[in-house]
């Protein structure tokens, strides 16, 4: 890596002598080739959040004068591997990767290391390889804690209320973040499960029972319908731990189809993550109860800053060097802080972030 970075830094310095002062100050836009090319691999176009991530990372990098190549794997791990290998063959200077399957990239990243291409793992930690340099994400255990805290407060568990029924959903089994979200939530919920204030009528509490491949909403909807049919004859569902808004919408579709939301059968508390527009509107309408807002533009900015620092021979800003172990090493990381959003604070949180306009949030 030092050879590529040193060469790039030298080239940038020589280029600055030949360019105007304003260009050397990073004001060039449009994907200039002077500062190099950065490959950006995102997992899917099926989710609003990943479209936002891709757009934001590209805009930040191009604002710094880099050329970018953005690819989407469309939830196909083999396709993503092929895309990354192509980016390596094209000679990109760095890679920013949000993995589809976090254990499938070892071979591709060996090729990146051989080509002296630094790798930033974006939001999803890449596992089982030494050839990942840095990780940028949110505090993922905190995401789970915020979801659990919302359930605890809404049900009055700290005041001794209960018992209540709850069902547990987790994210995709091939995404390392799934475990962090779940562990963070269960750290707070487990005492209430142990003392029977919370009860899981389905009995499905193990990870292999509750994960949702590719974070897919229809898959979650199908499982929720099955659980209701099998385990809720005379029971009423009070809460659902959902780790992601797409899963939350699937859960809500299932419970509404079972009569929840009608008179005498209120909707359960349903958590979420990512503050996707459909879920924010659902919160406003009194359906989904909560989501966790992660400002993806901040994440994109941090990733682009990391890449810029690496390619200029500087150490990126870090705030966690030991916690995120990928099975081979602890990957140095920068973690951003998420914010819990519900009907009480969605206006103030999202208005400050400027994520949506008032027109976006109007109900049809």
C-alpha positions as CSV (number, residue, x, y, z in Angstrom):
1,X,0.0,0.0,0.0
2,X,2.7,2.5,0.7
3,X,3.9,2.5,-2.9
4,X,0.5,3.3,-4.3
5,X,-0.2,5.9,-1.7
6,X,3.2,7.6,-1.9
7,X,3.0,7.6,-5.7
8,X,-0.4,9.1,-5.6
9,X,0.6,11.8,-3.1
10,X,3.7,12.7,-5.2
11,X,1.5,12.8,-8.4
12,X,-1.0,15.1,-6.6
13,X,1.8,17.4,-5.5
14,X,3.2,17.7,-9.1
15,X,-0.3,18.2,-10.4
16,X,-0.8,21.1,-8.0
17,X,2.2,22.9,-9.4
18,X,0.6,22.8,-12.8
19,X,-2.9,23.7,-11.7
20,X,-4.6,26.8,-10.3
21,X,-4.6,27.3,-6.6
22,X,-8.3,26.8,-6.4
23,X,-8.0,23.4,-8.0
24,X,-5.3,22.3,-5.6
25,X,-7.6,23.3,-2.8
26,X,-10.1,20.6,-3.6
27,X,-12.7,22.7,-5.4
28,X,-12.6,20.7,-8.6
29,X,-15.7,18.6,-9.3
30,X,-17.1,16.1,-11.7
31,X,-14.7,13.2,-11.1
32,X,-11.3,14.6,-11.9
33,X,-8.6,12.0,-12.6
34,X,-5.8,14.0,-11.0
35,X,-6.5,12.6,-7.5
36,X,-7.1,9.0,-8.6
37,X,-10.1,6.7,-8.9
38,X,-12.0,5.1,-6.1
39,X,-14.3,2.0,-6.6
40,X,-17.5,2.0,-4.6
41,X,-19.3,-1.4,-4.2
42,X,-22.9,-1.2,-2.8
43,X,-25.0,-4.3,-2.1
44,X,-28.4,-3.5,-3.6
45,X,-30.6,-1.1,-5.4
46,X,-33.7,-2.6,-3.8
47,X,-33.4,-0.5,-0.6
48,X,-33.8,3.2,-0.4
49,X,-30.9,3.5,2.0
50,X,-28.3,1.9,-0.3
51,X,-29.3,4.2,-3.1
52,X,-28.7,7.1,-0.8
53,X,-25.4,5.7,0.4
54,X,-24.1,5.2,-3.1
55,X,-25.1,8.7,-4.3
56,X,-23.7,10.3,-1.1
57,X,-20.3,8.6,-1.3
58,X,-19.9,9.4,-4.9
59,X,-20.8,13.1,-4.4
60,X,-18.3,13.4,-1.5
61,X,-15.5,11.8,-3.3
62,X,-16.0,13.7,-6.5
63,X,-16.2,16.9,-4.4
64,X,-12.7,16.0,-3.2
65,X,-11.5,15.7,-6.8
66,X,-11.6,11.9,-7.2
67,X,-13.0,9.9,-10.1
68,X,-15.5,7.2,-8.9
69,X,-16.8,3.9,-10.2
70,X,-20.0,2.9,-8.4
71,X,-21.4,-0.6,-8.7
72,X,-24.4,-2.4,-7.2
73,X,-24.4,-6.1,-6.6
74,X,-28.2,-6.4,-6.5
75,X,-28.1,-8.9,-3.6
76,X,-26.0,-11.4,-5.5
77,X,-22.7,-12.2,-3.7
78,X,-21.1,-13.8,-6.7
79,X,-22.0,-10.7,-8.8
80,X,-20.4,-8.4,-6.2
81,X,-17.2,-10.5,-6.1
82,X,-17.0,-10.2,-9.9
83,X,-17.6,-6.4,-9.8
84,X,-14.9,-5.9,-7.2
85,X,-12.4,-8.0,-9.2
86,X,-13.2,-5.9,-12.2
87,X,-12.6,-2.7,-10.3
88,X,-9.3,-4.1,-9.1
89,X,-8.4,-5.0,-12.7
90,X,-9.3,-1.5,-13.8
91,X,-6.7,-0.2,-11.4
92,X,-8.8,1.8,-8.9
93,X,-6.7,3.4,-6.2
94,X,-9.0,2.4,-3.2
95,X,-12.1,0.4,-2.6
96,X,-15.1,1.3,-0.4
97,X,-17.2,-1.9,0.0
98,X,-20.6,-2.6,1.6
99,X,-20.6,-6.4,1.4
100,X,-23.6,-8.5,0.5
101,X,-22.1,-11.6,2.0
102,X,-19.4,-10.6,4.4
103,X,-17.6,-13.9,4.2
104,X,-17.4,-14.1,0.4
105,X,-14.8,-11.5,-0.4
106,X,-11.6,-13.1,0.8
107,X,-10.3,-14.1,-2.6
108,X,-11.2,-10.7,-4.2
109,X,-9.5,-8.8,-1.3
110,X,-6.3,-10.9,-1.7
111,X,-6.2,-9.5,-5.2
112,X,-6.7,-6.0,-3.9
113,X,-3.8,-6.5,-1.4
114,X,-1.6,-7.8,-4.2
115,X,-2.4,-4.7,-6.3
116,X,-1.7,-2.5,-3.2
117,X,-5.3,-1.2,-3.1
118,X,-6.5,-0.2,0.4
119,X,-10.0,-1.4,1.4
120,X,-12.6,0.4,3.6
121,X,-15.4,-1.8,4.9
122,X,-18.5,0.3,4.7
123,X,-21.3,-0.2,7.3
124,X,-21.0,-4.0,7.1
125,X,-17.8,-5.5,8.5
126,X,-16.0,-7.8,6.1
127,X,-15.1,-11.0,7.8
128,X,-12.4,-13.6,7.6
129,X,-9.6,-11.6,5.9
130,X,-6.7,-9.5,6.9
131,X,-7.0,-7.5,3.8
132,X,-9.5,-4.9,5.1
133,X,-7.8,-1.8,6.3
134,X,-10.6,0.2,8.0
135,X,-14.2,0.1,9.0
136,X,-16.8,2.9,9.1
137,X,-20.2,2.4,10.5
138,X,-22.6,3.5,13.2
139,X,-22.5,2.2,16.8
140,X,-24.5,-0.9,15.9
141,X,-25.0,-2.2,19.4
142,X,-26.4,1.2,20.2
143,X,-29.0,0.7,17.4
144,X,-30.3,-2.4,19.1
145,X,-30.3,-0.7,22.5
146,X,-32.4,2.2,21.2
147,X,-34.9,-0.3,19.8
148,X,-35.1,-2.2,23.0
149,X,-35.3,1.0,25.1
150,X,-38.3,2.1,23.1
151,X,-40.1,-1.2,23.8
152,X,-39.3,-1.1,27.5
153,X,-40.6,2.4,27.8
154,X,-43.7,1.9,25.8
155,X,-44.7,-1.2,27.7
156,X,-43.8,0.2,31.1
157,X,-41.5,-2.7,31.9
158,X,-39.4,-0.7,34.3
159,X,-42.6,0.0,36.3
160,X,-43.2,-3.7,36.7
161,X,-46.0,-3.9,34.1
162,X,-46.6,-7.2,32.2
163,X,-46.5,-9.9,31.2
164,X,-46.5,-8.9,27.5
165,X,-45.9,-10.9,24.4
166,X,-43.1,-10.1,22.0
167,X,-41.7,-11.7,18.8
168,X,-38.1,-11.2,17.8
169,X,-36.8,-10.6,14.3
170,X,-33.1,-10.2,13.2
171,X,-31.4,-9.2,10.0
172,X,-29.7,-11.2,7.4
173,X,-27.5,-14.1,8.6
174,X,-24.7,-13.1,6.3
175,X,-24.4,-9.6,7.6
176,X,-22.1,-9.1,10.6
177,X,-24.2,-6.2,11.8
178,X,-27.1,-8.5,12.5
179,X,-25.4,-9.9,15.6
180,X,-24.5,-6.4,16.9
181,X,-28.0,-5.1,16.5
182,X,-29.5,-8.2,18.2
183,X,-26.9,-8.3,21.0
184,X,-27.5,-4.6,21.8
185,X,-31.2,-5.1,22.0
186,X,-31.1,-8.4,24.0
187,X,-28.7,-6.8,26.5
188,X,-31.7,-4.7,27.7
189,X,-34.6,-7.1,26.9
190,X,-33.1,-10.3,28.3
191,X,-33.8,-9.5,32.0
192,X,-37.5,-9.0,31.2
193,X,-37.6,-12.3,29.3
194,X,-35.9,-14.0,32.3
195,X,-38.5,-12.6,34.8
196,X,-41.4,-13.4,32.4
197,X,-42.5,-9.8,32.0
198,X,-41.8,-10.5,28.3
199,X,-42.9,-13.8,26.8
200,X,-42.2,-15.1,23.3
201,X,-45.2,-17.4,22.5
202,X,-43.6,-18.8,19.3
203,X,-40.5,-19.9,21.3
204,X,-38.4,-18.6,18.4
205,X,-35.5,-16.9,20.1
206,X,-32.4,-18.5,18.5
207,X,-30.6,-16.6,15.7
208,X,-31.2,-19.4,13.1
209,X,-34.9,-19.0,13.8
210,X,-35.3,-15.3,13.7
211,X,-32.9,-14.1,10.9
212,X,-34.3,-12.6,7.7
213,X,-32.2,-13.4,4.6
214,X,-31.2,-10.2,2.7
215,X,-33.3,-8.1,5.2
216,X,-36.3,-8.9,3.0
217,X,-39.7,-7.5,4.0
218,X,-41.8,-10.1,2.2
219,X,-39.8,-12.9,4.0
220,X,-40.5,-11.2,7.3
221,X,-44.2,-10.9,6.5
222,X,-44.4,-14.6,5.7
223,X,-42.8,-15.5,8.9
224,X,-45.0,-13.2,11.0
225,X,-48.1,-14.6,9.4
226,X,-46.9,-18.1,10.3
227,X,-46.1,-17.2,13.8
228,X,-49.5,-15.5,14.3
229,X,-51.3,-18.6,12.9
230,X,-49.4,-21.1,15.0
231,X,-48.9,-19.3,18.3
232,X,-51.5,-16.6,18.8
233,X,-54.9,-18.3,19.0
234,X,-56.0,-16.5,22.2
235,X,-52.9,-14.4,22.6
236,X,-52.5,-10.8,21.5
237,X,-49.1,-9.7,20.2
238,X,-47.9,-6.7,22.1
239,X,-44.4,-5.9,20.6
240,X,-42.1,-6.9,17.8
241,X,-38.4,-6.3,17.9
242,X,-37.6,-5.5,14.2
243,X,-34.1,-4.4,13.3
244,X,-34.9,-2.7,10.0
245,X,-37.7,-0.6,8.4
246,X,-38.2,-3.0,5.4
247,X,-38.7,-5.9,7.9
248,X,-41.0,-3.6,10.0
249,X,-43.3,-2.9,7.0
250,X,-43.5,-6.6,6.3
251,X,-44.4,-7.3,9.9
252,X,-47.1,-4.6,9.9
253,X,-48.6,-6.0,6.7
254,X,-48.9,-9.4,8.4
255,X,-50.4,-8.1,11.7
256,X,-52.9,-5.9,9.8
257,X,-54.0,-8.8,7.7
258,X,-54.7,-10.6,11.0
259,X,-57.0,-7.8,12.2
260,X,-54.6,-5.7,14.2
261,X,-55.2,-2.0,14.0
262,X,-59.0,-2.4,14.2
263,X,-61.1,-1.5,17.2
264,X,-60.2,-3.5,20.2
265,X,-57.1,-5.0,18.7
266,X,-54.4,-2.3,18.7
267,X,-51.3,-2.7,16.6
268,X,-48.2,-4.0,18.4
269,X,-45.2,-1.9,19.1
270,X,-42.9,-2.3,16.1
271,X,-39.4,-0.9,16.0
272,X,-37.2,-0.3,13.0
273,X,-34.0,1.2,11.6
274,X,-32.9,3.6,8.8
275,X,-35.8,6.1,8.9
276,X,-36.9,5.2,5.4
277,X,-39.6,7.4,4.1
278,X,-42.3,4.7,4.1
279,X,-41.6,3.9,7.7
280,X,-41.5,7.6,8.8
281,X,-44.9,8.0,7.2
282,X,-46.1,4.9,9.0
283,X,-44.9,6.4,12.3
284,X,-46.8,9.6,11.5
285,X,-49.9,7.5,10.8
286,X,-49.6,5.7,14.1
287,X,-48.6,2.3,12.8
288,X,-44.9,1.6,13.1
289,X,-43.8,2.8,16.5
290,X,-40.2,3.7,16.2
291,X,-37.2,3.7,13.9
292,X,-33.5,4.5,14.3
293,X,-32.1,7.4,12.2
294,X,-28.6,7.1,10.9
295,X,-27.5,10.1,8.9
296,X,-26.2,8.3,5.8
297,X,-24.6,11.4,4.5
298,X,-22.4,11.6,7.6
299,X,-21.4,7.9,7.0
300,X,-20.6,8.7,3.4
301,X,-18.6,11.7,4.4
302,X,-16.6,9.7,6.9
303,X,-15.8,7.0,4.3
304,X,-14.7,9.5,1.7
305,X,-12.5,11.3,4.3
306,X,-11.0,7.9,5.2
307,X,-10.2,7.2,1.6
308,X,-8.7,10.7,1.1
309,X,-6.5,10.3,4.2
310,X,-5.2,6.9,3.2
311,X,-4.3,8.0,-0.3
312,X,-2.5,11.1,1.1
313,X,-0.5,9.0,3.5
314,X,-2.3,10.1,6.6
315,X,-4.0,8.1,9.3
316,X,-7.8,8.4,9.2
317,X,-9.7,9.6,12.2
318,X,-10.7,6.6,14.4
319,X,-12.6,6.1,17.6
320,X,-12.6,2.3,18.0
321,X,-9.5,0.2,17.3
322,X,-10.4,-3.1,19.1
323,X,-14.1,-3.9,19.2
324,X,-14.7,-4.9,15.6
325,X,-12.9,-8.2,15.2
326,X,-13.5,-9.9,11.8
327,X,-12.1,-13.3,12.8
328,X,-8.6,-12.5,11.7
329,X,-7.9,-9.1,13.2
330,X,-9.5,-6.2,14.9
331,X,-10.3,-3.7,12.2
332,X,-9.7,0.0,13.1
333,X,-13.0,1.8,13.0
334,X,-14.9,5.0,13.2
335,X,-18.4,4.7,14.6
336,X,-21.1,7.3,14.3
337,X,-24.0,7.7,16.7
338,X,-27.7,6.8,15.8
339,X,-30.8,8.5,17.0
340,X,-34.1,7.0,18.1
341,X,-37.1,8.5,16.2
342,X,-40.8,8.2,17.0
343,X,-44.0,10.2,16.6
344,X,-42.9,12.7,19.3
345,X,-39.5,13.7,17.8
346,X,-39.6,12.9,14.1
347,X,-40.1,16.5,13.1
348,X,-37.3,17.9,15.1
349,X,-34.8,15.2,14.3
350,X,-35.5,14.9,10.6
351,X,-35.9,18.7,10.1
352,X,-32.4,19.3,11.6
353,X,-31.0,16.6,9.3
354,X,-32.8,18.1,6.3
355,X,-33.4,14.5,5.1
356,X,-37.0,15.0,4.0
357,X,-39.0,18.0,3.1
358,X,-42.4,18.8,4.8
359,X,-43.9,17.8,1.5
360,X,-42.2,14.4,1.6
361,X,-43.9,13.7,5.0
362,X,-47.4,14.6,4.1
363,X,-49.9,11.7,4.2
364,X,-51.7,10.9,1.0
